[in-house]
Amino acid sequence: MNDIDLTVNKGEKIALIGTNGSGKSTILKIVGGIENINSGEVSIRKGAVIGYLSQIPGEIDIKIKDYIYDTFKELIELKERLNRIESNLSSDMNAITKYTKLQQRFIDLGGYEFETKISKVLAAFSITDEMLERNFNTLSGGEKTICSLIKLLLQEPDILLLDEPTNHLDIKRIEWLENYLNSYKGTVVIVSHDRYFLDKVVNKIVLLTKRGLEIYFGNYTYFVKESENRLTLEFKQYKDQQKIIEAMKKSIKRLQEYGKLCGPSGGEIFFRRAANIKKRLEKLEKLDKPETKKQINLDFNSDSRTGKEVLKIKEFNLKFPGKTLFENAELDLFYQDKLCLIGKNGTGKSTLIKEILKGNDSIKLGTNIKLGYIPQEIIFENDNFSILEEARKHFIGDEEHLRSALFKFLFVGEFKLCSLRSKNENRQGCLQV
């Protein structure tokens, strides 16, 4: 990122979008004070409180309840002090005055509402009393993100920075978050690939490109239509200018040829005209050719033909101590079917997929079936491997075909696997929030 300028106004709900590695998450980290810029400045409104949700929460050796309730640490301590004073309250005016001041502070901070607020948010994300007693470090990456999101929402910061907030949420929780953010009075900046979520929440789109930032005042659907209109206009302006440039070059060449034909006696006027046009051409501000969106060209058509019945699940039971996920579950999947598993978190969607991979007497695959599986969390043995080195471990064939296959996924150059998570951009510019 070079020489970017971005102003975020109070109450705006903004989406940062762009290709992977364009610097979306980096901007959030810079605004959140987690990373620094090489040059330029970041201006935050005086007194504004910033809350940042990371894609990958860190390790914290603490109970989930203590982690979440820490948001209201002062209120909890005030409540305990009030209870102690109240139990020993007498006619002593000093004690009554102290109690009254503490109670007013408690009221000003929302002391009589905070427990209800906590209960509502915990219920929305299905956080049970049992889960609250678990250690934060025992949670999965998705569960940590949910707990971090809960804590952040309870803090109600002036500026809410959300990096992929819907990654680990089911449909019901996403809908709750949409409604919450729509009524949120603070400023919200979101990085997300969920275009339906962005459609419901944001009112401004900031597109990060190699040329800089492009601003669109609307939701994601508006951005798609408007960006197509802008691209069409840019192409027209570029082509029109190319026609003008080509005409000017032809005029220069023609005038120079006339000058040569006239010789020293009468050719000078043609050479001067050619020189004038050449100067105008050199001063002309050239338009860059608009970048078209690169598309991943994938073909999922297999050379081998499977049977009509691809997957059959019959009387499938899956139980854990104290919990039943599936009981007499049945499913038929046929050739060219496309199936989506939906449900609340913890209902067994991922577990079912893993059971299909393992297979058992209740799960039967059809003939000529090849299974491909992408887990929620992908862990590489060596993050310092290049994409080419990692792919080479799984690819059968020569390097030319391997590079061609990677190119289909828009991988060009020697990227390291770790750079896919945190790309080191040149950060400079001006951010005002």
HUJOKA-V732418 format. One record per residue. N is the residue number from 1. D_LAST is the distance of its C-alpha to the last C-alpha in Angstrom with 2 decimals. Layout:
N:D_LAST + N:D_LAST
This chain:
1:18.02 + 2:18.52 + 3:16.74 + 4:13.84 + 5:11.16 + 6:8.31 + 7:5.94 + 8:4.69 + 9:6.27 + 10:7.59 + 11:10.41 + 12:10.05 + 13:11.92 + 14:11.45 + 15:14.00 + 16:13.98 + 17:17.64 + 18:20.05 + 19:23.16 + 20:23.65 + 21:22.63 + 22:20.14 + 23:17.33 + 24:15.51 + 25:15.96 + 26:15.31 + 27:11.71 + 28:11.29 + 29:13.31 + 30:11.46 + 31:8.08 + 32:10.68 + 33:12.49 + 34:15.53 + 35:15.97 + 36:15.60 + 37:15.32 + 38:18.54 + 39:17.25 + 40:14.35 + 41:11.35 + 42:8.02 + 43:6.27 + 44:4.99 + 45:6.26 + 46:9.92 + 47:11.66 + 48:9.10 + 49:11.07 + 50:10.14 + 51:12.93 + 52:13.91 + 53:16.97 + 54:18.85 + 55:21.48 + 56:24.02 + 57:24.03 + 58:25.97 + 59:29.22 + 60:29.44 + 61:32.93 + 62:32.48 + 63:33.63 + 64:31.30 + 65:31.92 + 66:30.93 + 67:27.81 + 68:26.59 + 69:28.00 + 70:26.38 + 71:23.36 + 72:25.74 + 73:27.62 + 74:27.63 + 75:28.82 + 76:31.48 + 77:32.75 + 78:32.84 + 79:34.79 + 80:37.24 + 81:37.79 + 82:38.39 + 83:40.86 + 84:42.72 + 85:42.98 + 86:43.97 + 87:46.78 + 88:48.25 + 89:47.43 + 90:50.42 + 91:51.23 + 92:49.75 + 93:47.50 + 94:45.36 + 95:44.66 + 96:43.96 + 97:41.57 + 98:39.70 + 99:39.61 + 100:38.34 + 101:35.43 + 102:34.45 + 103:34.80 + 104:32.54 + 105:29.83 + 106:30.46 + 107:30.13 + 108:26.92 + 109:25.26 + 110:26.63 + 111:29.61 + 112:31.80 + 113:29.39 + 114:27.85 + 115:30.92 + 116:31.04 + 117:27.38 + 118:28.16 + 119:31.31 + 120:29.70 + 121:27.09 + 122:29.79 + 123:32.15 + 124:29.73 + 125:29.56 + 126:33.28 + 127:32.93 + 128:36.40 + 129:37.68 + 130:39.43 + 131:36.28 + 132:34.55 + 133:37.34 + 134:36.76 + 135:35.19 + 136:31.72 + 137:33.16 + 138:35.82 + 139:33.39 + 140:32.90 + 141:29.63 + 142:28.98 + 143:29.88 + 144:27.60 + 145:24.63 + 146:25.68 + 147:26.04 + 148:22.62 + 149:21.15 + 150:23.28 + 151:22.15 + 152:18.45 + 153:19.15 + 154:21.26 + 155:18.59 + 156:16.41 + 157:13.09 + 158:10.23 + 159:8.19 + 160:11.03 + 161:11.34 + 162:14.81 + 163:16.91 + 164:20.04 + 165:20.36 + 166:23.56 + 167:25.53 + 168:27.82 + 169:27.91 + 170:30.88 + 171:30.82 + 172:31.17 + 173:28.22 + 174:26.01 + 175:27.05 + 176:26.27 + 177:22.73 + 178:22.28 + 179:23.49 + 180:21.39 + 181:18.05 + 182:19.29 + 183:19.76 + 184:16.64 + 185:14.88 + 186:11.52 + 187:8.75 + 188:10.44 + 189:10.08 + 190:13.72 + 191:16.03 + 192:19.49 + 193:22.78 + 194:23.93 + 195:23.92 + 196:25.50 + 197:22.81 + 198:20.09 + 199:22.34 + 200:22.41 + 201:18.79 + 202:16.23 + 203:15.95 + 204:14.15 + 205:15.21 + 206:13.85 + 207:17.02 + 208:17.23 + 209:20.48 + 210:22.47 + 211:21.91 + 212:18.11 + 213:15.69 + 214:17.10 + 215:15.33 + 216:17.38 + 217:16.90 + 218:18.87 + 219:19.84 + 220:21.52 + 221:24.90 + 222:23.60 + 223:21.98 + 224:25.38 + 225:27.33 + 226:25.09 + 227:24.78 + 228:28.58 + 229:29.00 + 230:26.84 + 231:28.77 + 232:32.03 + 233:31.17 + 234:30.11 + 235:33.39 + 236:35.35 + 237:33.85 + 238:34.47 + 239:38.05 + 240:38.79 + 241:37.74 + 242:39.82 + 243:42.77 + 244:42.35 + 245:42.15 + 246:45.21 + 247:47.10 + 248:46.34 + 249:47.56 + 250:50.71 + 251:51.31 + 252:51.02 + 253:53.47 + 254:55.87 + 255:55.95 + 256:56.58 + 257:59.43 + 258:60.90 + 259:60.76 + 260:62.66 + 261:65.27 + 262:65.88 + 263:66.36 + 264:66.08 + 265:67.72 + 266:65.32 + 267:62.40 + 268:60.22 + 269:58.72 + 270:57.53 + 271:55.98 + 272:54.08 + 273:52.73 + 274:51.70 + 275:49.98 + 276:48.04 + 277:46.80 + 278:45.89 + 279:43.77 + 280:41.95 + 281:41.40 + 282:40.01 + 283:37.56 + 284:36.43 + 285:32.83 + 286:33.50 + 287:31.46 + 288:30.75 + 289:32.40 + 290:29.89 + 291:29.37 + 292:30.88 + 293:29.66 + 294:31.82 + 295:33.50 + 296:35.06 + 297:38.70 + 298:40.24 + 299:43.68 + 300:44.56 + 301:48.11 + 302:50.51 + 303:53.83 + 304:55.59 + 305:56.25 + 306:55.86 + 307:58.07 + 308:57.22 + 309:56.21 + 310:53.28 + 311:52.54 + 312:54.45 + 313:53.50 + 314:56.22 + 315:56.57 + 316:53.77 + 317:53.05 + 318:50.33 + 319:50.28 + 320:48.92 + 321:50.19 + 322:49.18 + 323:47.33 + 324:48.56 + 325:46.28 + 326:48.90 + 327:52.35 + 328:54.65 + 329:51.75 + 330:52.88 + 331:51.26 + 332:52.73 + 333:50.80 + 334:52.55 + 335:52.36 + 336:49.22 + 337:47.68 + 338:43.92 + 339:43.01 + 340:39.75 + 341:39.84 + 342:37.56 + 343:37.53 + 344:35.73 + 345:34.72 + 346:37.86 + 347:40.32 + 348:41.53 + 349:40.05 + 350:39.53 + 351:42.71 + 352:44.71 + 353:43.59 + 354:44.62 + 355:47.95 + 356:48.54 + 357:48.05 + 358:50.58 + 359:52.97 + 360:55.75 + 361:58.68 + 362:56.50 + 363:54.24 + 364:56.02 + 365:54.69 + 366:56.47 + 367:58.26 + 368:56.54 + 369:53.17 + 370:50.67 + 371:47.68 + 372:44.22 + 373:41.62 + 374:37.90 + 375:36.83 + 376:33.43 + 377:32.95 + 378:34.40 + 379:35.48 + 380:36.93 + 381:39.72 + 382:38.27 + 383:34.59 + 384:35.66 + 385:37.82 + 386:36.86 + 387:36.62 + 388:40.01 + 389:41.56 + 390:40.41 + 391:41.56 + 392:44.86 + 393:45.71 + 394:45.80 + 395:46.98 + 396:50.65 + 397:51.42 + 398:50.96 + 399:47.73 + 400:47.71 + 401:47.54 + 402:44.95 + 403:42.61 + 404:43.30 + 405:42.37 + 406:39.07 + 407:38.31 + 408:38.51 + 409:35.47 + 410:33.68 + 411:34.18 + 412:35.07 + 413:35.41 + 414:35.74 + 415:32.63 + 416:32.91 + 417:32.46 + 418:29.94 + 419:27.80 + 420:27.48 + 421:25.47 + 422:23.39 + 423:23.52 + 424:23.06 + 425:21.01 + 426:20.65 + 427:16.97 + 428:15.80 + 429:13.29 + 430:10.05 + 431:6.58 + 432:3.79 + 433:0.00
